[in-house]
């Protein structure tokens, strides 16, 4: 594919660049105007990615496609008001047209893009962000109105917590339930209002009332989904406030969905003319990094309980994630080894009055499934991860995971939540397990190259050995491969 050749050429050219240190003082580029009280900045970023899929031996499953996404931003900052406008243009090439065989669902992400857009080369222009924020209000309060990004778990991020802590927070806590889903070509945003303030004891509190936009796989990303409504409450005890080097967070998210969507994704077998969900997720996290001589020990506990209504059923579900890691900070390549376990509840009886499958709201699951063929719903996973930094401009990440279905009576789920306000794409896909709970084993490698500070190259490869639950749908093969190469440039 021509786009893949272009990216490979760029990667090889970048690798030929000399590795050098950044100048002591970064250039003050992009500043259009600056005074004692006003600062106006223009900036932008461009992303191009080529993806190659081999989807469990399915018909038409071996394909490649590519896309580019370009954004420009204009921001203005004063002591009382901040504002930002960020349009984006996205174009895609060579989406597969025959990769959604009847009865099996879409064969990978390329097929999802085509199912939403019904053309091989969709493109669109619109606004990813457009907001105004009032700063410096009483009680350390700010109010943001307009179109904005939002990530659950990342409501409160402080530079003083340290780069390592914030990397871990972004990598393993953000986006689990609500996300702007930046990995997808069209991404998504949220229209509404967000209030950040402080409770007594200087505990940061974030409140938000939001409507997500279309996006993700959908090229009409400029349209809001007014039939999906989110209320969010997140209270954070900053790192070190109650426990040494540890942050504690509490959250409540309410998700309501009344879209005219004819696809119902659960194990009941019941059809519905429209979505009818009212789900409240209540949860907490504990995240910390402790120095221990020449190593750093990190840990994460994240749990959620859900209640509410799932169509005509009551809804009751839960999750638990426990992770820990050790980094040898003084050793060559600074190896960082992490292990973890996750449990997302499933539904063992589709005929009773309670829906017990954990519902992931409107997330960005790719952080937790680097090869996104499943999500956290009805899932039990055990994983290990090794991150190496042999050079300041090279990072290597190795992942291995063993995945099971929590309940074999339930479905194997895949997806990232609502992406269309009307139609027959609910946002998730469910496949029958055939009475099996063994989903897969998977291994992946990620290489991140930074030949020059504004320019990044990411190469990713993963292989999946499908278990009996996958082979129930794909008996011909059951294994899958995914490769991508991505270049990003900030300007």
C-alpha positions in Angstrom: 0.0 0.0 0.0 1.3 3.4 -0.9 0.5 4.9 2.5 2.4 2.2 4.3 5.4 2.7 2.0 5.4 6.4 2.8 5.4 5.8 6.6 8.1 3.2 6.3 10.2 5.6 4.3 9.7 8.3 6.9 10.6 5.8 9.7 13.8 4.8 8.0 14.7 8.4 7.3 14.1 9.3 10.9 16.2 6.4 12.1 19.1 7.8 10.1 18.9 11.1 11.9 21.6 11.6 14.6 20.5 11.1 18.2 21.1 14.3 20.0 20.1 16.1 23.2 17.5 18.8 23.1 18.7 22.4 23.6 18.6 23.7 27.2 15.8 26.2 26.3 13.0 25.1 24.1 12.0 27.4 21.3 9.0 29.7 22.1 7.3 28.8 18.8 3.7 29.2 18.2 3.3 32.3 20.3 1.4 34.9 18.2 1.0 37.5 20.9 2.1 37.9 24.5 1.8 40.6 27.1 1.6 40.7 30.9 -2.0 39.6 30.8 -2.7 37.9 27.4 -1.1 35.0 25.6 -2.2 33.8 22.2 -0.7 30.6 20.8 -1.1 28.7 17.6 -0.1 25.0 17.3 -1.0 21.8 15.6 -0.4 18.1 15.3 -0.5 15.5 12.5 -0.9 11.8 12.7 -0.7 9.1 10.0 -1.1 5.4 10.7 -1.2 2.3 8.5 -2.9 -0.9 10.0 -2.7 -4.4 8.7 -5.2 -7.0 10.0 -5.5 -10.8 9.8 -8.7 -11.5 11.7 -9.0 -15.1 13.0 -9.0 -16.7 9.5 -12.3 -15.1 8.5 -13.4 -14.5 4.9 -12.0 -11.1 3.7 -10.3 -10.6 7.0 -6.7 -10.0 5.6 -6.5 -6.3 4.8 -4.7 -3.1 5.3 -5.9 0.5 5.5 -4.5 3.9 6.5 -5.6 7.3 7.7 -4.3 10.7 8.5 -5.6 13.2 11.1 -4.5 16.8 11.2 -5.4 19.3 13.9 -4.6 23.0 14.4 -5.3 24.9 17.6 -5.6 28.5 18.5 -5.7 29.3 22.2 -5.9 32.5 24.2 -5.2 32.8 27.9 -5.8 35.6 30.4 -5.9 35.5 34.2 -9.7 35.2 34.1 -10.5 33.5 30.8 -9.0 30.8 28.7 -10.3 29.7 25.3 -9.4 27.2 22.6 -10.6 26.3 19.1 -9.3 23.1 17.5 -10.6 22.0 14.1 -9.5 18.6 12.7 -9.5 17.0 9.2 -9.4 13.2 8.8 -9.1 11.2 5.7 -9.0 7.4 5.3 -7.9 5.1 2.5 -8.7 1.5 1.5 -11.2 0.4 4.1 -12.2 -3.3 3.5 -15.6 -3.7 1.9 -16.1 -7.4 2.4 -14.9 -7.9 6.0 -18.2 -8.3 7.8 -19.6 -11.8 7.0 -23.2 -12.4 8.0 -23.5 -13.9 11.5 -20.0 -13.1 12.6 -19.8 -9.4 12.9 -17.1 -7.1 11.7 -13.6 -8.6 11.1 -11.5 -6.1 13.0 -11.4 -2.3 13.2 -11.2 -1.7 9.5 -14.6 -3.4 9.1 -16.0 -1.3 11.9 -14.9 1.9 10.1 -16.6 0.6 6.9 -19.8 -0.4 8.7 -20.2 3.1 10.0 -19.3 5.0 6.9 -20.3 2.7 4.0 -17.4 3.8 1.8 -13.7 2.8 1.4 -12.3 6.3 1.6 -14.3 8.4 4.1 -13.1 11.9 5.1 -14.5 14.8 7.1 -13.8 18.2 8.7 -15.1 19.6 11.9 -14.3 20.8 15.4 -12.7 18.5 17.9 -12.6 21.2 20.6 -14.1 24.6 21.0 -14.4 25.8 24.6 -14.2 28.7 27.0 -13.0 28.4 30.6 -13.5 30.9 33.5 -10.6 30.8 35.8 -9.8 32.1 39.3 -13.3 32.0 40.7 -13.8 31.7 44.5 -12.7 28.4 46.0 -10.1 27.7 43.4 -13.0 27.1 41.0 -13.0 27.1 37.2 -15.9 26.5 34.8 -15.4 25.2 31.3 -18.2 25.3 28.7 -18.3 24.1 25.1 -16.8 21.1 23.3 -13.9 19.5 25.2 -12.0 16.2 25.8 -12.8 14.2 28.9 -11.1 11.1 30.5 -12.3 9.3 33.6 -9.5 8.8 36.0 -7.6 11.8 34.8 -9.9 14.5 36.1 -7.1 15.7 38.4 -3.5 15.6 37.2 -0.7 17.6 38.9 2.8 18.2 37.5 4.2 18.1 41.0 3.2 14.4 41.3 6.1 13.6 38.9 6.4 12.4 35.4 6.6 8.7 36.3 3.4 8.9 38.4 1.5 10.7 35.7 2.7 8.3 33.0 1.4 5.3 35.1 -1.9 7.2 35.8 -2.5 7.9 32.1 -1.5 4.4 31.0 -3.4 2.3 33.5 -6.1 4.5 35.1 -7.4 6.9 32.4 -10.1 6.2 29.9 -11.6 3.0 31.5 -15.2 4.3 31.6 -15.2 7.6 29.7 -12.8 8.7 27.0 -12.2 11.0 24.1 -10.9 7.8 22.4 -7.9 9.6 20.7 -6.6 6.3 19.2 -9.4 6.1 16.7 -9.2 8.1 13.5 -12.1 10.4 14.2 -11.8 10.4 18.1 -14.7 11.9 20.1 -15.3 14.9 22.3 -18.0 16.0 24.8 -20.3 19.0 24.7 -21.4 20.5 28.0 -20.0 22.0 31.1 -17.3 21.0 33.6 -16.7 22.6 37.0 -13.5 22.0 38.9 -13.3 23.2 42.5 -11.9 22.3 45.9 -13.7 20.7 48.8 -12.6 21.4 52.4 -9.2 20.0 53.0 -8.1 21.1 49.5 -9.6 18.0 47.9 -10.1 18.5 44.2 -13.6 17.9 43.0 -14.7 17.7 39.3 -18.3 17.9 38.2 -19.4 17.5 34.6 -22.6 17.3 32.6 -21.8 16.1 29.1 -23.2 14.9 25.7 -20.6 12.9 23.7 -20.1 13.6 20.0 -20.2 11.0 17.4 -16.7 9.9 16.4 -14.4 7.0 16.9 -15.3 5.0 13.8 -17.8 7.5 12.6 -16.7 10.2 10.2 -19.6 12.6 11.1 -17.7 13.5 14.3 -19.0 17.0 14.3 -22.5 15.9 15.4 -23.4 15.6 19.1 -25.3 12.6 20.5 -28.0 14.4 22.4 -29.6 11.1 23.3 -26.6 10.0 25.4 -26.2 11.9 28.6 -23.4 11.8 31.2 -23.2 13.1 34.7 -19.8 12.8 36.3 -18.5 13.4 39.9 -14.9 12.8 40.7 -13.2 13.5 44.1 -9.5 13.1 44.5 -7.2 13.0 47.5 -3.9 14.0 45.9 -0.8 12.0 46.1 0.5 12.0 49.7 -2.6 13.6 51.2 -3.7 10.6 53.3 -1.1 7.9 52.3 2.6 8.4 51.5 3.1 8.7 47.7 -0.4 7.5 47.1 -3.5 9.0 45.4 -7.0 8.0 46.3 -10.0 8.8 44.1 -13.8 8.3 44.3 -16.1 8.7 41.4 -19.8 8.5 40.4 -20.7 8.4 36.7 -24.3 8.3 35.5 -24.9 7.2 31.8 -28.3 7.5 30.1 -28.9 6.2 26.6 -32.2 6.6 24.7 -30.8 6.6 21.1 -32.9 5.3 18.2 -30.6 2.3 17.9 -32.0 -1.0 16.8 -29.0 -3.1 17.8 -29.2 -4.5 21.4 -26.0 -6.1 22.5 -26.4 -8.6 25.3 -27.1 -12.4 25.8 -30.9 -12.1 26.1 -31.7 -12.6 22.4 -34.4 -9.9 22.8 -34.6 -7.2 20.1 -35.4 -3.5 21.0 -36.4 -0.6 18.7 -34.2 1.8 20.7 -31.7 2.0 23.5 -33.0 2.2 27.0 -30.2 2.4 29.6 -29.8 4.3 32.8 -26.7 3.1 34.6 -24.8 4.6 37.6 -21.2 3.5 38.2 -19.8 4.1 41.6 -16.1 3.4 42.2 -12.7 4.2 43.6 -9.0 3.9 42.9 -5.8 3.8 44.8 -2.6 4.6 42.9 0.9 4.9 44.2 4.6 4.7 43.6 7.0 4.0 46.5 10.8 4.4 46.4 12.6 1.3 47.7 16.4 1.8 47.6 17.3 1.5 43.9 13.9 0.4 42.8 10.4 1.9 42.6 7.4 -0.1 43.5 4.0 0.9 42.0 0.5 -0.4 42.6 -3.1 0.2 41.4 -6.4 -0.9 42.7 -9.5 0.1 40.7 -13.0 -1.1 41.4 -16.5 -0.2 40.2 -20.1 -1.2 41.2 -22.9 -0.5 38.8 -26.6 -0.3 39.3 -29.6 1.0 37.3 -31.7 -0.2 34.4 -30.8 -2.2 31.3 -33.8 -2.1 29.0 -36.6 -4.0 30.9 -34.1 -5.6 33.3 -32.5 -4.3 36.5 -28.7 -3.8 36.1 -26.1 -4.9 38.7 -22.5 -5.4 37.8 -18.9 -4.9 39.1 -15.2 -4.8 38.3 -12.0 -5.2 40.2 -8.5 -4.5 38.8 -5.3 -5.1 40.9 -1.9 -4.3 39.4 1.7 -3.9 40.7 5.1 -3.3 39.3 8.8 -2.8 40.0 11.2 -0.6 38.1 15.0 -1.0 38.5 15.8 2.7 38.0 19.6 2.4 38.2 19.9 -0.7 35.9 20.7 -0.5 32.2 17.5 0.2 30.2 15.6 0.8 33.5 13.5 -2.3 33.2 9.9 -1.8 34.5 8.1 -5.1 35.1 4.3 -5.1 35.9 1.7 -7.8 36.5 -2.0 -7.5 37.0 -5.4 -9.1 37.1 -8.8 -7.8 36.1 -12.3 -9.1 36.6 -15.4 -7.6 34.8 -18.6 -9.3 35.7 -20.7 -11.3 33.2 -24.3 -12.5 33.1 -24.9 -16.2 33.9 -28.7 -16.2 33.3 -30.1 -14.2 30.4 -33.7 -15.2 31.3 -33.9 -13.7 34.8 -34.8 -10.1 35.7 -31.2 -8.8 36.3 -28.5 -7.9 33.7 -25.2 -8.6 35.3 -22.7 -7.8 32.6 -20.4 -5.0 33.4 -21.1 -2.1 31.0 -18.1 0.0 30.1 -20.1 3.2 29.4 -18.2 5.2 26.7 -14.5 4.3 27.1 -11.2 4.2 25.2 -10.4 0.6 25.7 -7.3 0.4 23.5 -5.0 1.3 26.4 -6.1 -2.0 28.0 -6.4 -4.1 24.9 -3.6 -3.1 22.6 -5.0 -5.5 20.0 -8.6 -4.3 20.4 -10.5 -7.6 19.7 -12.3 -7.6 23.1 -13.1 -5.2 25.9 -13.5 -5.3 29.7 -17.1 -6.6 29.7 -17.5 -10.2 30.9 -13.8 -10.5 31.1 -11.1 -12.0 33.3 -7.6 -11.2 32.3 -4.1 -11.8 33.7 -1.3 -9.9 32.2 2.4 -9.1 32.4 4.2 -6.2 31.0 7.9 -5.2 30.5 8.9 -1.7 29.5 12.6 -1.0 28.6 14.2 2.4 28.0 17.6 1.6 26.5 17.9 5.1 25.2 16.1 8.4 25.8 14.8 8.2 22.3 13.8 4.5 22.3 11.3 2.6 24.3 10.3 -1.0 24.1 7.2 -2.5 25.6 6.4 -6.2 25.7 2.9 -7.5 26.8 1.5 -10.9 27.4 -2.0 -11.7 28.5 -4.3 -14.6 29.2 -8.0 -13.9 28.8 -11.2 -15.7 29.9 -14.9 -14.9 29.8 -16.2 -14.3 33.3 -19.4 -16.2 32.4 -19.5 -18.7 29.5 -23.3 -18.2 29.3 -22.6 -14.6 28.3 -21.0 -13.1 25.1 -17.5 -12.2 24.0 -17.8 -8.4 23.8 -15.8 -5.9 21.7 -16.2 -2.2 21.3 -15.7 1.3 22.8 -19.3 2.6 23.4 -21.6 4.8 21.4 -20.4 6.3 18.2 -23.6 7.0 16.3 -26.8 8.8 17.5 -29.1 6.8 15.3 -28.8 3.6 13.2 -28.0 0.0 14.0 -24.5 0.4 15.5 -24.9 0.4 19.2 -21.2 0.8 19.9 -20.4 -2.8 21.0 -20.4 -6.2 19.3 -21.3 -9.5 21.1 -20.4 -13.0 19.9 -21.6 -16.3 21.3 -19.1 -18.3 23.3 -20.5 -21.7 22.6 -20.4 -22.6 26.3 -16.7 -21.9 26.6 -14.9 -19.4 28.8 -11.3 -19.6 27.4 -11.0 -16.5 25.2 -7.3 -16.1 24.2 -3.6 -15.8 24.9 -1.9 -12.8 23.3 1.6 -11.3 23.0 2.6 -8.0 21.6 5.6 -5.7 21.2 5.6 -1.9 20.9 8.5 0.2 19.7 8.5 4.0 20.2 11.2 6.0 18.4 11.8 9.7 19.0 14.4 10.7 16.4 13.6 14.4 17.0 11.4 16.0 19.8 8.4 16.9 17.7 8.4 13.6 15.7 7.4 10.2 17.1 7.2 6.8 15.4 5.3 3.9 16.9 5.5 0.3 15.6 3.2 -2.3 17.0 2.7 -6.0 16.4 0.5 -8.5 18.2 -0.5 -12.1 17.8 -3.5 -13.8 19.4 -4.0 -17.5 20.0 -7.7 -17.9 20.1 -9.3 -20.1 22.7 -12.5 -22.2 22.5 -14.8 -19.1 22.8 -13.2 -17.5 19.8 -13.1 -20.8 17.8 -16.8 -21.2 18.4 -17.2 -18.3 15.9 -14.0 -18.8 13.9 -13.4 -22.6 13.7 -11.3 -22.4 10.5 -8.3 -20.8 12.3 -8.8 -18.9 15.5 -5.6 -17.0 15.5 -5.1 -13.4 14.5 -2.4 -10.8 13.8 -2.3 -7.0 13.9 0.5 -4.7 12.8 0.5 -0.9 12.7 3.0 1.8 12.1 2.3 5.4 13.1 4.0 8.7 12.8 3.1 11.8 14.7 4.4 15.3 14.4 3.7 18.4 16.5 4.1 21.8 15.1 
